């Protein structure tokens, strides 16, 4: 058994339901889900942009120096 058993989580959920109400909990869950989705999209787009920027930097460095930057 860990720190919290399933019974503890059930009590916490019931207390939250009493304090906030079901509509408020539903909207909080939806907002949290949208925030997580937005974060994942931002991370994914950043990962896709990073290799393209690095490639562009290497291309511009090769043009400035006039030679191939890769080691042979």
MOPAC internal coordinates of N, CA, C and O (Angstrom, degrees):
PM7 1SCF
backbone

  N    0.0000 0     0.00 0     0.00 0    0    0    0
  C    1.4572 1     0.00 0     0.00 0    1    0    0
  C    1.5146 1   110.21 1     0.00 0    2    1    0
  O    1.2310 1   121.71 1   -42.30 1    3    2    1
  N    1.2807 1   114.34 1   137.70 1    3    2    1
  C    1.4560 1   119.98 1   178.94 1    5    3    2
  C    1.5146 1   110.47 1   -88.84 1    6    5    3
  O    1.2310 1   121.63 1    14.61 1    7    6    5
  N    1.2739 1   114.49 1  -165.39 1    7    6    5
  C    1.4567 1   121.12 1   179.45 1    9    7    6
  C    1.5235 1   111.00 1   -64.49 1   10    9    7
  O    1.2310 1   120.82 1   139.00 1   11   10    9
  N    1.3338 1   116.03 1   -41.00 1   11   10    9
  C    1.4570 1   120.64 1   179.44 1   13   11   10
  C    1.5214 1   109.65 1  -118.51 1   14   13   11
  O    1.2310 1   120.97 1   -56.91 1   15   14   13
  N    1.2874 1   115.75 1   123.09 1   15   14   13
  C    1.4608 1   122.57 1   175.03 1   17   15   14
  C    1.5241 1   107.66 1   -85.89 1   18   17   15
  O    1.2310 1   119.28 1   -10.87 1   19   18   17
  N    1.3152 1   118.98 1   169.13 1   19   18   17
  C    1.4656 1   121.53 1   179.64 1   21   19   18
  C    1.5195 1   111.01 1   -62.22 1   22   21   19
  O    1.2310 1   120.40 1   152.23 1   23   22   21
  N    1.3296 1   116.85 1   -27.77 1   23   22   21
  C    1.4684 1   120.23 1   178.59 1   25   23   22
  C    1.5302 1   110.76 1   -67.76 1   26   25   23
  O    1.2310 1   120.77 1   141.96 1   27   26   25
  N    1.3225 1   116.12 1   -38.04 1   27   26   25
  C    1.4624 1   119.87 1   177.91 1   29   27   26
  C    1.5248 1   110.64 1   -63.34 1   30   29   27
  O    1.2310 1   120.37 1   136.42 1   31   30   29
  N    1.3353 1   116.91 1   -43.58 1   31   30   29
  C    1.4636 1   120.91 1   179.29 1   33   31   30
  C    1.5229 1   111.31 1   -63.91 1   34   33   31
  O    1.2310 1   120.54 1   144.80 1   35   34   33
  N    1.3248 1   116.57 1   -35.20 1   35   34   33
  C    1.4617 1   120.61 1   177.68 1   37   35   34
  C    1.5256 1   110.61 1   -64.35 1   38   37   35
  O    1.2310 1   120.25 1   136.81 1   39   38   37
  N    1.3203 1   117.12 1   -43.19 1   39   38   37
  C    1.4625 1   121.10 1   178.61 1   41   39   38
  C    1.5329 1   110.22 1   -64.53 1   42   41   39
  O    1.2310 1   120.39 1   137.11 1   43   42   41
  N    1.3266 1   116.85 1   -42.89 1   43   42   41
  C    1.4642 1   120.46 1   178.77 1   45   43   42
  C    1.5209 1   110.61 1   -61.79 1   46   45   43
  O    1.2310 1   120.25 1   137.73 1   47   46   45
  N    1.3320 1   117.12 1   -42.27 1   47   46   45
  C    1.4591 1   121.26 1   178.26 1   49   47   46
  C    1.5207 1   111.36 1   -63.17 1   50   49   47
  O    1.2310 1   119.92 1   137.62 1   51   50   49
  N    1.3129 1   117.76 1   -42.38 1   51   50   49
  C    1.4656 1   120.87 1   178.91 1   53   51   50
  C    1.5264 1   111.50 1   -65.04 1   54   53   51
  O    1.2310 1   120.07 1   139.33 1   55   54   53
  N    1.3135 1   117.47 1   -40.67 1   55   54   53
  C    1.4673 1   120.87 1   178.43 1   57   55   54
  C    1.5283 1   109.86 1   -64.23 1   58   57   55
  O    1.2310 1   120.20 1   136.80 1   59   58   57
  N    1.3230 1   117.22 1   -43.20 1   59   58   57
  C    1.4644 1   120.39 1   177.98 1   61   59   58
  C    1.5188 1   110.94 1   -63.36 1   62   61   59
  O    1.2310 1   120.20 1   141.54 1   63   62   61
  N    1.3207 1   117.23 1   -38.46 1   63   62   61
  C    1.4586 1   121.52 1   178.57 1   65   63   62
  C    1.5204 1   111.09 1   -63.98 1   66   65   63
  O    1.2310 1   120.50 1   139.21 1   67   66   65
  N    1.3114 1   116.65 1   -40.79 1   67   66   65
  C    1.4646 1   120.62 1   179.11 1   69   67   66
  C    1.5306 1   110.48 1   -68.89 1   70   69   67
  O    1.2310 1   120.26 1   138.11 1   71   70   69
  N    1.3297 1   117.10 1   -41.89 1   71   70   69
  C    1.4596 1   120.40 1  -177.38 1   73   71   70
  C    1.5240 1   113.07 1   -69.81 1   74   73   71
  O    1.2310 1   120.06 1   135.99 1   75   74   73
  N    1.3231 1   117.50 1   -44.01 1   75   74   73
  C    1.4597 1   120.85 1  -172.15 1   77   75   74
  C    1.5199 1   114.41 1  -103.20 1   78   77   75
  O    1.2310 1   119.61 1   155.67 1   79   78   77
  N    1.2964 1   118.36 1   -24.33 1   79   78   77
  C    1.4602 1   121.00 1  -176.24 1   81   79   78
  C    1.5195 1   110.97 1    86.22 1   82   81   79
  O    1.2310 1   120.84 1   -22.06 1   83   82   81
  N    1.3075 1   116.00 1   157.94 1   83   82   81
  C    1.4641 1   120.03 1  -174.08 1   85   83   82
  C    1.5313 1   112.37 1   -70.21 1   86   85   83
  O    1.2310 1   119.80 1   143.54 1   87   86   85
  N    1.3324 1   117.99 1   -36.46 1   87   86   85
  C    1.4666 1   119.78 1  -179.60 1   89   87   86
  C    1.5225 1   111.17 1   -66.36 1   90   89   87
  O    1.2310 1   120.79 1   138.58 1   91   90   89
  N    1.3133 1   116.10 1   -41.42 1   91   90   89
  C    1.4654 1   120.08 1  -179.76 1   93   91   90
  C    1.5262 1   110.50 1   -66.53 1   94   93   91
  O    1.2310 1   119.75 1   138.80 1   95   94   93
  N    1.3275 1   118.09 1   -41.20 1   95   94   93
  C    1.4584 1   120.84 1   178.47 1   97   95   94
  C    1.5245 1   111.01 1   -64.94 1   98   97   95
  O    1.2310 1   120.62 1   142.61 1   99   98   97
  N    1.3313 1   116.42 1   -37.39 1   99   98   97
  C    1.4606 1   120.33 1   178.76 1  101   99   98
  C    1.5235 1   110.35 1   -63.78 1  102  101   99
  O    1.2310 1   120.34 1   135.59 1  103  102  101
  N    1.3194 1   116.96 1   -44.41 1  103  102  101
  C    1.4683 1   119.58 1  -179.97 1  105  103  102
  C    1.5285 1   111.22 1   -68.94 1  106  105  103
  O    1.2310 1   120.03 1   144.69 1  107  106  105
  N    1.3244 1   117.55 1   -35.31 1  107  106  105
  C    1.4638 1   120.28 1   176.65 1  109  107  106
  C    1.5240 1   110.61 1   -64.25 1  110  109  107
  O    1.2310 1   120.58 1   138.02 1  111  110  109
  N    1.3265 1   116.50 1   -41.98 1  111  110  109
  C    1.4631 1   120.46 1   177.99 1  113  111  110
  C    1.5150 1   112.10 1   -64.00 1  114  113  111
  O    1.2310 1   120.55 1   138.36 1  115  114  113
  N    1.3241 1   116.56 1   -41.64 1  115  114  113
  C    1.4718 1   120.50 1   178.86 1  117  115  114
  C    1.5244 1   110.57 1   -65.31 1  118  117  115
  O    1.2310 1   120.05 1   137.72 1  119  118  117
  N    1.3225 1   117.51 1   -42.28 1  119  118  117
  C    1.4664 1   121.16 1   178.64 1  121  119  118
  C    1.5294 1   111.20 1   -63.71 1  122  121  119
  O    1.2310 1   120.78 1   139.15 1  123  122  121
  N    1.3226 1   116.11 1   -40.85 1  123  122  121
  C    1.4595 1   120.23 1   178.76 1  125  123  122
  C    1.5257 1   110.51 1   -64.81 1  126  125  123
  O    1.2310 1   120.31 1   137.85 1  127  126  125
  N    1.3183 1   117.01 1   -42.15 1  127  126  125
  C    1.4611 1   120.93 1   178.25 1  129  127  126
  C    1.5148 1   112.21 1   -62.41 1  130  129  127
  O    1.2310 1   120.12 1   138.07 1  131  130  129
  N    1.3310 1   117.37 1   -41.93 1  131  130  129
  C    1.4640 1   121.18 1   178.12 1  133  131  130
  C    1.5292 1   111.09 1   -65.28 1  134  133  131
  O    1.2310 1   120.48 1   142.06 1  135  134  133
  N    1.3225 1   116.69 1   -37.94 1  135  134  133
  C    1.4622 1   120.15 1   179.42 1  137  135  134
  C    1.5277 1   110.84 1   -65.93 1  138  137  135
  O    1.2310 1   120.38 1   137.84 1  139  138  137
  N    1.3167 1   116.87 1   -42.16 1  139  138  137
  C    1.4636 1   120.67 1   179.01 1  141  139  138
  C    1.5249 1   110.41 1   -64.95 1  142  141  139
  O    1.2310 1   120.53 1   137.52 1  143  142  141
  N    1.3301 1   116.59 1   -42.48 1  143  142  141
  C    1.4652 1   120.85 1   178.77 1  145  143  142
  C    1.5273 1   110.82 1   -62.45 1  146  145  143
  O    1.2310 1   120.15 1   136.42 1  147  146  145
  N    1.3156 1   117.32 1   -43.58 1  147  146  145
  C    1.4606 1   121.14 1   178.01 1  149  147  146
  C    1.5189 1   112.15 1   -62.99 1  150  149  147
  O    1.2310 1   120.39 1   140.54 1  151  150  149
  N    1.3136 1   116.87 1   -39.46 1  151  150  149
  C    1.4604 1   121.39 1   178.47 1  153  151  150
  C    1.5242 1   110.59 1   -63.91 1  154  153  151
  O    1.2310 1   120.48 1   134.93 1  155  154  153
  N    1.3312 1   116.69 1   -45.07 1  155  154  153
  C    1.4657 1   120.32 1   179.72 1  157  155  154
  C    1.5274 1   111.40 1   -62.97 1  158  157  155
  O    1.2310 1   120.23 1   139.97 1  159  158  157
  N    1.3257 1   117.16 1   -40.03 1  159  158  157
  C    1.4699 1   120.40 1   178.04 1  161  159  158
  C    1.5204 1   110.76 1   -63.46 1  162  161  159
  O    1.2310 1   120.43 1   138.30 1  163  162  161
  N    1.3199 1   116.78 1   -41.70 1  163  162  161
  C    1.4642 1   120.69 1  -179.93 1  165  163  162
  C    1.5242 1   111.07 1   -64.64 1  166  165  163
  O    1.2310 1   120.40 1   138.11 1  167  166  165
  N    1.3177 1   116.85 1   -41.89 1  167  166  165
  C    1.4638 1   120.49 1   179.06 1  169  167  166
  C    1.5214 1   109.92 1   -64.54 1  170  169  167
  O    1.2310 1   120.48 1   136.38 1  171  170  169
  N    1.3322 1   116.70 1   -43.62 1  171  170  169
  C    1.4615 1   120.98 1  -179.82 1  173  171  170
  C    1.5317 1   111.44 1   -62.49 1  174  173  171
  O    1.2310 1   120.45 1   135.75 1  175  174  173
  N    1.3197 1   116.75 1   -44.25 1  175  174  173
  C    1.4662 1   119.57 1  -179.34 1  177  175  174
  C    1.5261 1   110.87 1   -68.14 1  178  177  175
  O    1.2310 1   120.14 1   145.92 1  179  178  177
  N    1.3165 1   117.33 1   -34.08 1  179  178  177
  C    1.4621 1   121.20 1   177.68 1  181  179  178
  C    1.5253 1   110.35 1   -67.32 1  182  181  179
  O    1.2310 1   120.21 1   140.21 1  183  182  181
  N    1.3334 1   117.21 1   -39.79 1  183  182  181
  C    1.4599 1   120.78 1   178.97 1  185  183  182
  C    1.5227 1   110.93 1   -66.08 1  186  185  183
  O    1.2310 1   120.22 1   144.88 1  187  186  185
  N    1.3201 1   117.19 1   -35.12 1  187  186  185
  C    1.4602 1   120.51 1   179.94 1  189  187  186
  C    1.5280 1   110.90 1   -75.34 1  190  189  187
  O    1.2310 1   119.97 1   148.38 1  191  190  189
  N    1.3105 1   117.66 1   -31.62 1  191  190  189
  C    1.4619 1   121.33 1  -178.85 1  193  191  190
  C    1.5263 1   111.51 1   -76.88 1  194  193  191
  O    1.2310 1   119.69 1   147.53 1  195  194  193
  N    1.3195 1   118.20 1   -32.47 1  195  194  193
  C    1.4626 1   121.80 1  -176.15 1  197  195  194
  C    1.5289 1   112.73 1   -61.43 1  198  197  195
  O    1.2310 1   118.26 1   131.34 1  199  198  197
  N    1.3401 1   120.92 1   -48.66 1  199  198  197
  C    1.4732 1   119.03 1   178.89 1  201  199  198
  C    1.5304 1   112.85 1   -63.70 1  202  201  199
  O    1.2310 1   120.00 1   145.20 1  203  202  201
  N    1.3166 1   117.61 1   -34.80 1  203  202  201
  C    1.4594 1   120.39 1   179.44 1  205  203  202
  C    1.5279 1   110.56 1   -66.25 1  206  205  203
  O    1.2310 1   120.10 1   140.12 1  207  206  205
  N    1.3234 1   117.42 1   -39.88 1  207  206  205
  C    1.4646 1   121.03 1   178.31 1  209  207  206
  C    1.5234 1   110.82 1   -66.47 1  210  209  207
  O    1.2310 1   120.30 1   139.01 1  211  210  209
  N    1.3261 1   117.04 1   -40.99 1  211  210  209
  C    1.4623 1   120.56 1   179.59 1  213  211  210
  C    1.5223 1   110.55 1   -64.49 1  214  213  211
  O    1.2310 1   120.32 1   139.55 1  215  214  213
  N    1.3119 1   116.99 1   -40.45 1  215  214  213
  C    1.4619 1   121.32 1   178.10 1  217  215  214
  C    1.5252 1   110.75 1   -64.02 1  218  217  215
  O    1.2310 1   120.33 1   138.94 1  219  218  217
  N    1.3224 1   116.97 1   -41.06 1  219  218  217
  C    1.4625 1   121.06 1   179.16 1  221  219  218
  C    1.5259 1   110.52 1   -64.93 1  222  221  219
  O    1.2310 1   120.06 1   142.30 1  223  222  221
  N    1.3272 1   117.48 1   -37.70 1  223  222  221
  C    1.4643 1   120.66 1   178.50 1  225  223  222
  C    1.5242 1   110.74 1   -65.34 1  226  225  223
  O    1.2310 1   120.40 1   137.98 1  227  226  225
  N    1.3383 1   116.84 1   -42.02 1  227  226  225
  C    1.4590 1   120.01 1   179.32 1  229  227  226
  C    1.5241 1   111.01 1   -64.85 1  230  229  227
  O    1.2310 1   120.37 1   139.68 1  231  230  229
  N    1.3234 1   116.90 1   -40.32 1  231  230  229
  C    1.4565 1   120.65 1   178.76 1  233  231  230
  C    1.5261 1   110.98 1   -63.54 1  234  233  231
  O    1.2310 1   120.30 1   136.95 1  235  234  233
  N    1.3192 1   117.02 1   -43.05 1  235  234  233
  C    1.4653 1   119.79 1  -179.62 1  237  235  234
  C    1.5244 1   110.80 1   -69.31 1  238  237  235
  O    1.2310 1   119.59 1   146.56 1  239  238  237
  N    1.3218 1   118.39 1   -33.44 1  239  238  237
  C    1.4625 1   121.12 1   177.30 1  241  239  238
  C    1.5222 1   110.26 1   -66.85 1  242  241  239
  O    1.2310 1   120.13 1   142.09 1  243  242  241
  N    1.3202 1   117.35 1   -37.91 1  243  242  241
  C    1.4614 1   120.89 1   178.56 1  245  243  242
  C    1.5199 1   110.54 1   -67.71 1  246  245  243
  O    1.2310 1   119.96 1   143.24 1  247  246  245
  N    1.3162 1   117.68 1   -36.76 1  247  246  245
  C    1.4583 1   121.14 1   179.43 1  249  247  246
  C    1.5246 1   111.12 1   -68.40 1  250  249  247
  O    1.2310 1   120.27 1   140.68 1  251  250  249
  N    1.3250 1   117.10 1   -39.32 1  251  250  249
  C    1.4618 1   121.20 1  -178.59 1  253  251  250
  C    1.5237 1   110.24 1   -68.06 1  254  253  251
  O    1.2310 1   120.40 1   134.45 1  255  254  253
  N    1.3305 1   116.84 1   -45.55 1  255  254  253
  C    1.4596 1   119.59 1  -177.43 1  257  255  254
  C    1.5208 1   112.24 1   -80.17 1  258  257  255
  O    1.2310 1   120.46 1   158.79 1  259  258  257
  N    1.3218 1   116.72 1   -21.21 1  259  258  257
  C    1.4538 1   120.07 1   178.50 1  261  259  258
  C    1.5098 1   113.51 1    77.75 1  262  261  259
  O    1.2310 1   120.07 1  -168.92 1  263  262  261
  N    1.3053 1   117.47 1    11.08 1  263  262  261
  C    1.4614 1   119.07 1   178.86 1  265  263  262
  C    1.5193 1   109.33 1  -140.20 1  266  265  263
  O    1.2310 1   121.18 1   -11.40 1  267  266  265
  N    1.3031 1   115.35 1   168.60 1  267  266  265
  C    1.4602 1   121.90 1  -179.12 1  269  267  266
  C    1.5261 1   108.74 1   -72.92 1  270  269  267
  O    1.2310 1   120.17 1   -48.01 1  271  270  269
  N    1.3354 1   117.28 1   131.99 1  271  270  269
  C    1.4647 1   120.75 1  -177.68 1  273  271  270
  C    1.5132 1   112.73 1   -89.10 1  274  273  271
  O    1.2310 1   119.89 1   171.52 1  275  274  273
  N    1.3266 1   117.81 1    -8.48 1  275  274  273
  C    1.4605 1   120.56 1  -178.92 1  277  275  274
  C    1.5247 1   109.25 1   -78.62 1  278  277  275
  O    1.2310 1   120.69 1   -39.89 1  279  278  277
  N    1.3235 1   116.28 1   140.11 1  279  278  277
  C    1.4626 1   120.78 1   177.69 1  281  279  278
  C    1.5204 1   108.89 1   -78.63 1  282  281  279
  O    1.2310 1   121.02 1   -38.76 1  283  282  281
  N    1.2878 1   115.65 1   141.24 1  283  282  281
  C    1.4754 1   120.08 1  -179.65 1  285  283  282
  C    1.4932 1   109.92 1  -115.07 1  286  285  283
  O    1.2310 1   120.10 1   180.00 1  287  286  285

